[in-house]
């Protein structure tokens, strides 16, 4: 996995944290905490599940600096330029794509079965956002029915990535195809309100 992918994912997720802090009356310190938790939360849980020591951001502190610099830059910028309403969702979609495949590939490198690697890819992609939303006292996006194909997009893209690795000759393009699949599916779901069927029980007949 090229380092730039995880660095980009960390930066994008830190940016989403700053955008998500709008209206929550947080000071700069609170925003920085939110950015760090969002940026490294998913990867931390992944590494703990894999038994990786030290954790990726302890071994390479530049991940922390990347998150902090991205967060401060965004914090300053949004004080002068009000971002579009949908920018948070679009930036979050990029974070899902980058971290989802990064987590899946790292799990495969550590020898996990394909289904475990896919699940850890989902964890890597969505856990930081869950922690972000919990800290800002919101229902996490992954649990909201109106947030279309969130974790599902990561699952689909990670599955495509795993299948390409298993059945085609090795290629660097596999990870980028997986990322593109996640991103396109998530953006398409946002555009056309695609969603999974809702769980509903049959109403009891009267009389």
One Martini backbone bead per residue (centre of mass of N, CA, C, O) as a GRO file, in nm:
protein
  207
    1UNK     BB    1   0.090   0.040   0.028
    2UNK     BB    2   0.087   0.349  -0.036
    3UNK     BB    3   0.133   0.610   0.180
    4UNK     BB    4  -0.056   0.830   0.046
    5UNK     BB    5  -0.326   0.699   0.111
    6UNK     BB    6  -0.330   0.725   0.424
    7UNK     BB    7  -0.266   1.024   0.432
    8UNK     BB    8  -0.517   1.111   0.276
    9UNK     BB    9  -0.724   0.985   0.467
   10UNK     BB   10  -0.646   1.144   0.717
   11UNK     BB   11  -0.698   1.426   0.599
   12UNK     BB   12  -0.994   1.392   0.514
   13UNK     BB   13  -1.105   1.311   0.796
   14UNK     BB   14  -1.021   1.574   0.934
   15UNK     BB   15  -1.196   1.756   0.760
   16UNK     BB   16  -1.471   1.632   0.837
   17UNK     BB   17  -1.454   1.711   1.137
   18UNK     BB   18  -1.459   2.016   1.097
   19UNK     BB   19  -1.727   2.028   0.940
   20UNK     BB   20  -1.892   1.878   1.174
   21UNK     BB   21  -1.841   2.118   1.395
   22UNK     BB   22  -2.054   2.282   1.297
   23UNK     BB   23  -2.252   2.425   1.554
   24UNK     BB   24  -2.090   2.303   1.833
   25UNK     BB   25  -1.906   2.501   1.993
   26UNK     BB   26  -1.601   2.468   1.921
   27UNK     BB   27  -1.286   2.475   1.975
   28UNK     BB   28  -0.977   2.412   1.861
   29UNK     BB   29  -0.926   2.173   2.049
   30UNK     BB   30  -1.184   2.014   1.987
   31UNK     BB   31  -1.126   1.986   1.684
   32UNK     BB   32  -0.861   1.828   1.710
   33UNK     BB   33  -0.975   1.584   1.852
   34UNK     BB   34  -1.181   1.511   1.636
   35UNK     BB   35  -0.975   1.473   1.407
   36UNK     BB   36  -0.804   1.245   1.531
   37UNK     BB   37  -1.026   1.038   1.579
   38UNK     BB   38  -1.117   1.023   1.283
   39UNK     BB   39  -0.835   0.959   1.143
   40UNK     BB   40  -0.742   0.698   1.360
   41UNK     BB   41  -0.972   0.512   1.462
   42UNK     BB   42  -1.002   0.284   1.249
   43UNK     BB   43  -0.699   0.196   1.239
   44UNK     BB   44  -0.679   0.122   1.537
   45UNK     BB   45  -0.885  -0.108   1.542
   46UNK     BB   46  -0.751  -0.276   1.327
   47UNK     BB   47  -0.472  -0.316   1.471
   48UNK     BB   48  -0.591  -0.452   1.723
   49UNK     BB   49  -0.715  -0.696   1.570
   50UNK     BB   50  -0.421  -0.775   1.438
   51UNK     BB   51  -0.180  -0.714   1.649
   52UNK     BB   52  -0.048  -0.441   1.607
   53UNK     BB   53   0.300  -0.344   1.680
   54UNK     BB   54   0.269  -0.061   1.660
   55UNK     BB   55   0.075   0.167   1.589
   56UNK     BB   56   0.070   0.351   1.307
   57UNK     BB   57   0.088   0.641   1.465
   58UNK     BB   58   0.336   0.557   1.642
   59UNK     BB   59   0.537   0.476   1.420
   60UNK     BB   60   0.393   0.731   1.246
   61UNK     BB   61   0.352   1.058   1.342
   62UNK     BB   62   0.276   1.194   1.064
   63UNK     BB   63  -0.024   1.135   1.082
   64UNK     BB   64  -0.084   1.345   1.299
   65UNK     BB   65   0.023   1.592   1.147
   66UNK     BB   66  -0.165   1.567   0.908
   67UNK     BB   67  -0.429   1.605   1.065
   68UNK     BB   68  -0.362   1.879   1.200
   69UNK     BB   69  -0.304   2.046   0.946
   70UNK     BB   70  -0.575   1.996   0.805
   71UNK     BB   71  -0.751   2.109   1.034
   72UNK     BB   72  -0.636   2.396   1.056
   73UNK     BB   73  -0.678   2.480   0.764
   74UNK     BB   74  -0.986   2.441   0.772
   75UNK     BB   75  -1.053   2.623   1.012
   76UNK     BB   76  -0.953   2.882   0.870
   77UNK     BB   77  -1.107   2.872   0.600
   78UNK     BB   78  -1.414   2.861   0.715
   79UNK     BB   79  -1.397   3.164   0.824
   80UNK     BB   80  -1.408   3.276   0.505
   81UNK     BB   81  -1.535   3.003   0.375
   82UNK     BB   82  -1.832   2.870   0.291
   83UNK     BB   83  -1.922   2.563   0.266
   84UNK     BB   84  -2.083   2.341   0.122
   85UNK     BB   85  -2.318   2.128   0.241
   86UNK     BB   86  -2.197   1.858   0.075
   87UNK     BB   87  -1.891   1.837   0.149
   88UNK     BB   88  -1.891   1.634   0.380
   89UNK     BB   89  -2.002   1.388   0.218
   90UNK     BB   90  -1.781   1.386   0.000
   91UNK     BB   91  -1.534   1.363   0.184
   92UNK     BB   92  -1.631   1.103   0.323
   93UNK     BB   93  -1.626   0.927   0.067
   94UNK     BB   94  -1.320   0.938   0.031
   95UNK     BB   95  -1.248   0.815   0.305
   96UNK     BB   96  -1.386   0.545   0.259
   97UNK     BB   97  -1.221   0.456   0.012
   98UNK     BB   98  -0.937   0.469   0.129
   99UNK     BB   99  -0.976   0.309   0.405
  100UNK     BB  100  -1.120   0.054   0.306
  101UNK     BB  101  -0.878  -0.057   0.132
  102UNK     BB  102  -0.649  -0.028   0.333
  103UNK     BB  103  -0.770  -0.226   0.542
  104UNK     BB  104  -0.798  -0.473   0.360
  105UNK     BB  105  -0.501  -0.501   0.270
  106UNK     BB  106  -0.371  -0.528   0.550
  107UNK     BB  107  -0.524  -0.783   0.631
  108UNK     BB  108  -0.412  -0.960   0.400
  109UNK     BB  109  -0.111  -0.933   0.475
  110UNK     BB  110  -0.188  -1.080   0.766
  111UNK     BB  111  -0.370  -1.344   0.672
  112UNK     BB  112  -0.660  -1.306   0.637
  113UNK     BB  113  -0.953  -1.368   0.560
  114UNK     BB  114  -1.156  -1.224   0.340
  115UNK     BB  115  -1.396  -1.154   0.533
  116UNK     BB  116  -1.218  -1.014   0.743
  117UNK     BB  117  -1.095  -0.798   0.559
  118UNK     BB  118  -1.362  -0.663   0.489
  119UNK     BB  119  -1.449  -0.590   0.778
  120UNK     BB  120  -1.190  -0.419   0.835
  121UNK     BB  121  -1.249  -0.218   0.612
  122UNK     BB  122  -1.507  -0.110   0.736
  123UNK     BB  123  -1.391  -0.021   1.003
  124UNK     BB  124  -1.182   0.177   0.885
  125UNK     BB  125  -1.400   0.357   0.736
  126UNK     BB  126  -1.631   0.406   0.989
  127UNK     BB  127  -1.522   0.445   1.286
  128UNK     BB  128  -1.433   0.741   1.283
  129UNK     BB  129  -1.721   0.852   1.225
  130UNK     BB  130  -1.854   0.742   1.476
  131UNK     BB  131  -1.680   0.894   1.681
  132UNK     BB  132  -1.744   1.174   1.578
  133UNK     BB  133  -2.057   1.163   1.628
  134UNK     BB  134  -2.051   1.098   1.928
  135UNK     BB  135  -1.887   1.356   2.017
  136UNK     BB  136  -2.132   1.541   1.873
  137UNK     BB  137  -2.412   1.418   1.946
  138UNK     BB  138  -2.468   1.193   1.716
  139UNK     BB  139  -2.590   0.998   1.488
  140UNK     BB  140  -2.449   0.783   1.310
  141UNK     BB  141  -2.445   0.750   0.977
  142UNK     BB  142  -2.454   0.432   0.958
  143UNK     BB  143  -2.759   0.450   1.116
  144UNK     BB  144  -2.881   0.612   0.880
  145UNK     BB  145  -3.121   0.590   0.637
  146UNK     BB  146  -3.050   0.871   0.480
  147UNK     BB  147  -2.767   0.735   0.454
  148UNK     BB  148  -2.656   0.616   0.163
  149UNK     BB  149  -2.462   0.367   0.126
  150UNK     BB  150  -2.215   0.326   0.332
  151UNK     BB  151  -2.102   0.048   0.430
  152UNK     BB  152  -2.191  -0.091   0.166
  153UNK     BB  153  -1.978   0.039  -0.016
  154UNK     BB  154  -1.735  -0.087   0.122
  155UNK     BB  155  -1.810  -0.379   0.085
  156UNK     BB  156  -1.820  -0.379  -0.226
  157UNK     BB  157  -1.529  -0.274  -0.279
  158UNK     BB  158  -1.380  -0.492  -0.113
  159UNK     BB  159  -1.486  -0.731  -0.275
  160UNK     BB  160  -1.369  -0.651  -0.545
  161UNK     BB  161  -1.075  -0.647  -0.453
  162UNK     BB  162  -1.054  -0.945  -0.363
  163UNK     BB  163  -1.135  -1.076  -0.632
  164UNK     BB  164  -0.907  -0.958  -0.802
  165UNK     BB  165  -0.674  -1.087  -0.633
  166UNK     BB  166  -0.771  -1.394  -0.670
  167UNK     BB  167  -0.839  -1.397  -1.013
  168UNK     BB  168  -0.595  -1.209  -1.075
  169UNK     BB  169  -0.332  -1.070  -1.155
  170UNK     BB  170  -0.115  -0.883  -1.023
  171UNK     BB  171  -0.216  -0.537  -0.927
  172UNK     BB  172  -0.236  -0.199  -0.862
  173UNK     BB  173  -0.533  -0.151  -0.975
  174UNK     BB  174  -0.718  -0.289  -0.767
  175UNK     BB  175  -0.734  -0.066  -0.547
  176UNK     BB  176  -0.850   0.157  -0.738
  177UNK     BB  177  -1.105   0.010  -0.811
  178UNK     BB  178  -1.216  -0.015  -0.525
  179UNK     BB  179  -1.226   0.288  -0.464
  180UNK     BB  180  -1.405   0.371  -0.702
  181UNK     BB  181  -1.646   0.199  -0.622
  182UNK     BB  182  -1.709   0.334  -0.356
  183UNK     BB  183  -1.736   0.625  -0.453
  184UNK     BB  184  -1.953   0.588  -0.673
  185UNK     BB  185  -2.167   0.452  -0.498
  186UNK     BB  186  -2.197   0.678  -0.289
  187UNK     BB  187  -2.262   0.912  -0.487
  188UNK     BB  188  -2.505   0.773  -0.619
  189UNK     BB  189  -2.671   0.748  -0.359
  190UNK     BB  190  -2.687   1.053  -0.310
  191UNK     BB  191  -2.821   1.131  -0.586
  192UNK     BB  192  -3.053   0.867  -0.595
  193UNK     BB  193  -3.134   0.736  -0.319
  194UNK     BB  194  -2.989   0.481  -0.241
  195UNK     BB  195  -3.111   0.170  -0.085
  196UNK     BB  196  -3.191  -0.042   0.141
  197UNK     BB  197  -3.402  -0.232   0.274
  198UNK     BB  198  -3.639  -0.210   0.509
  199UNK     BB  199  -3.729  -0.300   0.827
  200UNK     BB  200  -4.049  -0.471   0.827
  201UNK     BB  201  -4.347  -0.542   0.970
  202UNK     BB  202  -4.639  -0.677   0.986
  203UNK     BB  203  -4.942  -0.580   1.026
  204UNK     BB  204  -5.187  -0.633   1.226
  205UNK     BB  205  -5.482  -0.760   1.202
  206UNK     BB  206  -5.789  -0.674   1.248
  207UNK     BB  207  -5.993  -0.895   1.432
   0.00000   0.00000   0.00000
